[in-house]
Amino acid sequence: MAFTEALERAIAREIKPLTMNVDGALAAVLHDIGFAPSFGRLVFIIGRVAGLSAEVSEELSREKAMRIKIPVEYDGAPPRALE
């Protein structure tokens, strides 16, 4: 956390003030308690999945979908027979 806070101060001094977001704070905390960077990526992905799931759930519960639907046609390999 100390490094992240020092980085935040240095960026504010040299470029412009940028407030650390939750991802930056979470990365610093996970690093401080000894988790590998790859675990941090997993934690971030889990958070994004939860948020995206909530967004899709909300959208499906409304009368009219908010997403733009673009008609597409699959042009890949045909389905294979399952044994």
N, C-alpha and C positions, 0 to 999 in steps of 0.2 A: 504494500500500500504506500509506503514511503516513496518508493521509486515512482509510482504512478502519480502521486501528488506532486512530486518534484517536476515530473514531466509536464503536468498540467500548468504549473507555474512558469516553466521555461517557455512553453508554447505561448502563453499569455504575454510574456515579456517580449518574445521575438516576433511573433506573428499576430495573434489576436486571442482574446479570451475564448476558450472552449471548455465548457463544463463537461466533466467526465460523465458518461452515460452508464447505465446499469451494466452493460457488457464489459466496460472497462473496469468497473469496480469488482464485478464477479471474477474476471480474469485475475485481478490482483489478489483477491482473497484466495482463490483456488491455488494460485502459485505459492502464496505464503504458507498454506497448509500442506504443500508438498505434492499436489496432483500434477500429473504430466499434462502438457499442452493439448495432447489428443483428447484427454478426458474433458478439458475445458470446451473443446469443440463439440463434444457430445452433449454437454450440459446446455450449450447455446442452441443446438439443434432441437433438443427436447422442448425448450422454451418456445421456439418458433412453431413447432408442431402444435403445441397447446393453443397458441394464439390463432394460428391458421384454422384449426379445428373449430374454435369458437366462432370465427368469422363465417365459415362455411355453414355451421349450424344455424347461425342467425339468419344468413341469407336464405337457407332452405325453408325456414319457418315463415318467411314473408310471402305475400301473395305474388309479387313480381321479383324475379331474380335481378340483382344489381349488376351482374357481370355481363359483358358483351359476349354474345355467342357468335362465333365465326364458323360457318359450315366448312368441314374438312372431310376428305375421303382418304381412308387408309390405302396406301399403295405398296405396302410391304409384302413379305412372303405370306402365302395363304396359310390358314390354320393347319396344324399337323394333327394327325389322328392320335388320340390318347389310348394307351393300352390298358 
